[in-house]
Amino acid sequence: MKKKSTNRIALVIGITLIVLGTYFPGTNLAGWGGLLLITLGCMVYFKKRKPSLSAKRAPLHIELLKREMRSTQAKIDLLKDYQERGEVAKYQRLSQEVLEELEEIEDELRRVGPFIDASDQARIVGHIAQTKLEIEENRFGQESGRRLDTREGIGDWSFGFSARQVERSAPDIFPYCKEIEQSHQGVLAKISEYPGGNRQELLQAHEKQMARYKDVVEAYLAMKEDPASFSNVEDRLEQARLVLKRFDENLRQVLLDLGLANRKEAQAWLEILSRKL
């Protein structure tokens, strides 16, 4: 707190010197003020900038990351208790803290990434993405005065057909559709967090992929509900199931890859989202 206060004082002094310098051009007040602001900016930059991790220091950071993950997981377990007991206010407060901690874990995971097994890293990234999605859904459900259907995992789905419709008419593809919807929401969350200015391009690439999924499910539902109107219906249903299975697996991989990608490399994100599912 003391350092923040000192930084504010330095900022005020720097701006004041610059302003005074405009009224007294014969002095170096503006120059000193500018120098003070540049120095302050450099201090803030290097304080926030995280240096690359050396192999010698990596084990310590990995151990600290494990401790942080255990601590956050304990809070996630507590969130589940709050949800079951209907303690909305406590859930809302703690869930915001957990979301911030998960962001910090993701940042640290990127730093130690070169020093841990790739499959472990992908598994952790996937778990974090799924946890963040569930927390956000619960927060939204509480704020809108409703509870999510925990059996279905998600209330209304995004593509013109509901969870209940799929479960009733095509229970054999319901697990795939449920996972795809969750991964879809996770990808949307990732895009919304993207710091660059080309979110719309990323969103369009993802929506183009999801349009194919929508077409497959709608055709599947039509064949299940009126099989007499289609030829070779069983073969076509089996092909559609395989397509959905692959789509589910590939979309989950997209979500994992986005979690591992550099947030500043727009082309890498676009290539991941444009990859054929």
N, C-alpha and C positions, 0 to 999 in steps of 0.2 A: 504494500500500500504506500509506503514511504517513497519507493522508487517511482511509482506512478505520479505521485504528487510532485516530485522533483522534475519529472519530465514535463508536466503541465506548466510549472513555473518557468522552465527553460523555454518552452514554446511561447508563452506570453511575452517573456523578455525579448525573444528574437523578433517577434512580430512588432512589438513596441519600438525596438531599435530601427527597424525598417521604416515604420511610419514616421518616426522622428527624423530619419534621414531624408525623407522627401521634403520636410519643412526646413531642414538645415543642410542644404546640398554641399556646403563647404566642409562638412565633417565626414568621418568614416562610419557614422552610426549605421547606415544601411548595410555597408559592407560587413561590419561586425555582426549585425543581426542575421544577414544571410549565411555567414559562416557558422553561426550558432545553430541555425535551423538545419543546415547540411550535416553538421556534426551529430545533432540529435537524430536526424533521419538515419544516418549510418549506424548509430548505436542501436536503434530499434530494429533495423534490418538484420544486423549480425546477431542480435539477441534472439530474434525469431527464427533465423535460418538454422536449420539442423545440418551439421556437417555429415559427410558420408561416413559410414561405419567401417571401422577397421576390423580385420579378422581377430585381432587380439581382444578388442572390446566387445565383440559380438556375443560371446557366451553370457556376459553380464546383462546385456540388453535383452537377450532372449529370456533369461531367468526373470528379469523385471517384468517383461511382457506377460509371462506365465502368471505371475502374481496378480498383475492387473486384470488379466482375464478371469482368474478365480474370483477376485473381488467383485467384478462386474457380474459374473454368473450368479453369485449369491444374491445380488440385487435383482437379477432377472427372476430368480426363484421367488423372491419376496413379492415381486410384481404379480406373479401368478396367484399368490395367496390373496393379495389385495383384490384382484379381479374376481376370484371365487367368492370373497366376502362382500363384494359390491362396494368397496371403499374407494370411490371414484377420486376424491380429492387427493388421497395419498398416492393413488396410482398415477394421476396426472403429474404430481410433483416429482416422484421418483423416476417415472418413465423419461422425463426430459433429461434428468441427470444421466440415466443409462444411455440414452441416445448420444449424448455428448461424449461419454466414455467410449462408446463403440466407435465413434469417429476417431478418437485418439488412438484406439487400438489398431484401426485400419491404417492410420498414418505410420505408426510404429512398425506394423507388420510389413509395410513396404520397405522400411529401412533394413529390417533383418531378413527380408526375403531371400537375398543371395546366400544366406548362411543356414537356411532350413530346407527341409524336403519340400519339393514343389507340390506333391500331393497333399501334404499336411497344410501347406499354405492355402491351397485351393479349397480344402475342406473347411478351414477356419473362415475364409472369406465368404463361402456359401452360407455357413451358419450365421455369421454376422448379418448378411443381407436378409436372410429369412427372419431372424429375430427382429431386425429393424422394421421389416414389413409388418410383422404381427403386432408389434407395439404401436405403430402408426395406425393400423386398422382398429385396434382397441381404443386408442385415444379418440379417433374419429367417431367410433361407435358410441363412446361415452358422451362426447360433446354434443352429438346429435340426439341424445336421449334414447338410444337403442342399443341392444347387445347384438354382437355378431353371432351367427349360427355356427357354433364351434364344430358341429358335425360336418358342415359343408366347407368350413374354413374361410369362406368369403361370402358376403351377402349377394348382391346382384353382380353378375358377370358383365364383361365389357363389350360383347359382340352380338347383341341382339337375341341371344338365347340365354335362359337362366340356368342356374345350377339345378334347380328342381326339374326343369324340362329335360336336361341331359340325363339326370339320375333316373327319371321315370321312363323315358323312351329309349335310352341307350346306356344302361348301367355299366356295360362292358368298357366303354371309353371314359366313363366319369372320372376315374383316377387320373388319367392323362390330362383331361380338360382342367381338373382342379389344379394340378401341378403347373400346367401351362399358364393358367390365370395368375397364379401366385408369382411365377417367374416374370410374367408380363408386367405385373405391378412393380416388381423389383427393378426391372429395367427402366420403367418410367421414373421411379424414384432416383435411380442413378443419373438419368438424363436431366432431371430437375435440379440435381446438385452440381451439374457440370458447370465449371466457372467461365467457360468461353462464351462467345456471342453467337455460336452457330447451333444452339439447341434445336431450333426448328428443323434444320437439315438432319440432325441425328434422329429427331422424332419421326420425320418423314420416312427415313430408312427403316426404322423399326415398324412403323405402321404398314409399310409395304409388305414386310414379312408376315405380319399378323393377319393381313387381308387373305393370304393363302390359307392360313389356319381356319379362319372364319368360313371360307368356301368349303373346306373339307368337312367341317363339323355340320354345316347346314345340309350338305349333300347326304351325309351319314344319317342325320335325323330324318330326312325325307325318305330315305330307303327303309329305315326301320319302321317308320309310321305308315308307309304305304308300299310294301315290297312288291305288290302285284304290278306296279307301274314301271318296274325296272327289270331289265334282262340281266342274267348272271349275277343276281343280287348278292349271293353269298361270297363270290369271288371279289366283287367290288367292295363289300364290307370289310373283308379281310385285308385287302390292299389299303383301304382307308385307315384301318387300325394300325397297320405298320407305319404308315405315314405319320400318324399322330404320335406313335411311340418314339419315332426318330425325332420328330419336332420337339417333343417334350425334352428329350435328352440333349438336343442341340441348343435349345433355348436356355436350359440350365447352365450349359457350358458358356453361352454368351454372357450370362449374368456373372459367372465366375471370372471370365476374362475381363469384363468391364471393371470388376473390383481390383484386378491386378494391373490394369493399364494405367499409364501416366495420365493424370487428369488434364495435363496441358497439351497433349498430343491429339488434336482433333482428328487427324487423318487416321490414326490408329483406332479411335473409337468408331469412326465411320466405317472402316473396313470390318470391324467386329460385327457391327449392326447390319451390315450389308451382306454378310456371309449367308449363303443359301442354307436354309433350315430344312 
